[in-house]
C-alpha cells in the first residue's frame, strides 16, 4: 500500500505544478475490505477530483462535486457479484484529500465467510479517458492483499478465493 500512496503523492505534487485540470496519469483505486469474516464488505474508491468532475460535468475545473451525483456515477460504473449473486452498493461518505476524492460504500450482507468467487466490473472514467487504469484491491480478513488491474480492454475480472 505504501507504493500506491507514494505514487499518488508524486502525481499530486506534479499535478500541483500545472493547472488543476492537468495530469497525465489516469488512475482510480478501489479497496474492497472484509474487516472480519462476519463484517459487511467495505469499499473505498480513490479518484482525482478533476477527472471525476470531467466525467460528471464535462469540465475538470467545475466548482463543486455533488456527493450524490458522484455516488450514482460510481454505482453505475462498478458492480460486484459474490458467488454469482449481485451485490448492491450503499453510499456512505465522500471525503476530500488534496487532489483526490474518496467515496466510501458498504455492501450489506456481503460477508467473507464461505465466499469462493468475487466478480468485479469496473468502467469508472473509461468513457472519458480511454487510457484510464482502475486498480482493485481485495483485503480479506486473513491479511492478504489481492490485486486486479482493469482498463478499457479489460473491464471485468475475478477474485477466486
C-alpha positions in Angstrom: 0.0 0.0 0.0 2.9 2.3 0.6 4.0 2.2 -3.0 0.5 3.2 -4.1 0.4 6.2 -1.8 3.9 7.2 -2.9 2.7 7.2 -6.5 -0.4 9.2 -5.6 1.7 11.8 -3.7 4.1 12.1 -6.6 1.3 12.5 -9.1 -0.4 15.0 -6.8 2.8 17.0 -6.5 3.3 17.0 -10.2 -0.3 17.9 -10.9 0.2 20.9 -8.5 2.9 22.2 -10.7 0.4 22.7 -13.6 -3.2 23.8 -13.8 -5.5 21.8 -11.6 -7.2 20.2 -14.6 -3.9 18.6 -16.0 -2.2 15.4 -15.1 -1.2 12.7 -17.5 -1.7 9.8 -15.1 -5.3 8.5 -15.2 -5.9 6.0 -12.4 -8.5 5.1 -9.8 -8.2 2.8 -6.9 -10.9 0.7 -5.2 -10.1 -1.0 -2.0 -12.6 -3.8 -1.1 -12.1 -4.8 2.5 -13.7 -7.5 4.7 -12.7 -6.3 8.2 -13.7 -9.7 9.6 -15.5 -12.8 8.4 -18.8 -11.5 9.8 -18.5 -7.8 8.8 -20.0 -6.3 5.7 -17.8 -5.7 2.7 -16.5 -2.1 2.7 -15.4 -0.3 -0.5 -13.3 2.8 -0.8 -12.8 4.5 -4.2 -10.0 7.0 -4.7 -10.2 9.2 -7.7 -8.6 12.5 -8.8 -11.4 15.0 -8.3 -10.7 16.8 -11.6 -11.1 13.5 -13.6 -14.4 12.8 -11.8 -15.6 16.4 -12.5 -14.7 15.9 -16.2 -16.8 12.7 -16.3 -19.8 14.2 -14.4 -19.9 17.8 -15.7 -17.7 17.9 -18.8 -15.2 20.3 -17.2 -12.4 19.4 -14.8 -12.5 22.7 -13.1 -16.2 22.6 -12.2 -16.6 24.4 -8.9 -18.5 21.8 -6.9 -18.7 18.0 -6.8 -22.1 16.7 -5.7 -21.7 13.6 -3.4 -24.9 12.0 -4.6 -24.1 12.5 -8.2 -20.6 11.1 -7.7 -22.0 8.1 -5.8 -24.6 7.4 -8.5 -21.8 7.6 -11.1 -19.7 5.0 -9.2 -22.7 2.7 -8.7 -23.4 2.9 -12.5 -19.8 2.1 -13.4 -18.8 -0.5 -10.8 -20.6 -3.8 -10.0 -19.9 -6.8 -7.8 -21.1 -10.4 -7.8 -20.2 -12.7 -4.9 -20.7 -16.4 -5.8 -22.9 -15.3 -8.7 -25.2 -13.1 -6.6 -25.3 -9.3 -7.4 -24.2 -7.1 -4.5 -25.8 -3.7 -4.1 -23.6 -0.8 -3.2 -24.8 1.6 -0.5 -23.1 5.0 -0.4 -21.7 6.1 3.0 -19.5 9.2 2.6 -17.3 11.3 0.4 -14.1 12.9 1.6 -11.6 15.2 0.1 -7.8 15.0 0.4 -5.7 17.3 -1.8 -6.3 16.4 -5.4 -8.3 13.3 -4.6 -11.8 12.4 -3.5 -12.6 9.2 -1.6 -16.1 7.7 -1.8 -17.0 5.0 0.7 -19.6 2.3 0.2 -20.7 -0.8 2.0 -22.3 -4.0 0.7 -24.8 -5.2 3.3 -25.0 -8.9 3.8 -21.7 -9.4 1.8 -19.6 -11.4 4.2 -16.3 -13.2 3.7 -17.3 -16.5 5.3 -17.6 -19.1 2.6 -17.2 -16.9 -0.4 -15.5 -18.5 -3.3 -15.5 -16.0 -6.2 -15.9 -12.2 -6.4 -16.6 -10.9 -9.8 -15.9 -7.2 -10.5 -16.9 -5.0 -13.4 -15.2 -1.5 -13.3 -15.7 1.1 -16.1 -15.0 4.1 -13.9 -13.8 7.1 -16.1 -13.1 4.8 -19.1 -15.6 6.6 -21.4 -13.9 9.9 -20.6 -10.3 8.7 -20.5 -9.6 5.7 -22.8 -6.2 5.1 -21.1 -7.7 5.0 -17.6 -6.4 2.3 -15.3 -8.6 1.1 -12.5 -6.9 -0.8 -9.7 -9.0 -3.0 -7.4 -7.5 -4.4 -4.2 -9.2 -7.1 -2.2 -8.3 -7.2 1.5 -9.7 -10.3 3.1 -9.6 -10.8 6.9 -6.5 -13.0 6.7 -4.3 -10.0 5.9 -3.6 -10.8 2.3 -3.9 -8.2 -0.4 -5.0 -9.4 -3.9 -4.7 -7.0 -6.8 -6.8 -6.8 -10.0 -5.8 -4.2 -12.8 -8.7 -3.2 -15.1 -8.7 -0.9 -18.1 -10.6 -0.2 -21.3 -9.8 -3.5 -22.9 -10.4 -5.5 -19.7 -13.2 -4.1 -17.6 -14.0 -7.3 -15.7 -12.1 -9.6 -13.5 -12.4 -12.2 -10.7 -11.0 -12.8 -7.3 -11.0 -16.6 -6.7 -10.7 -17.4 -3.0 
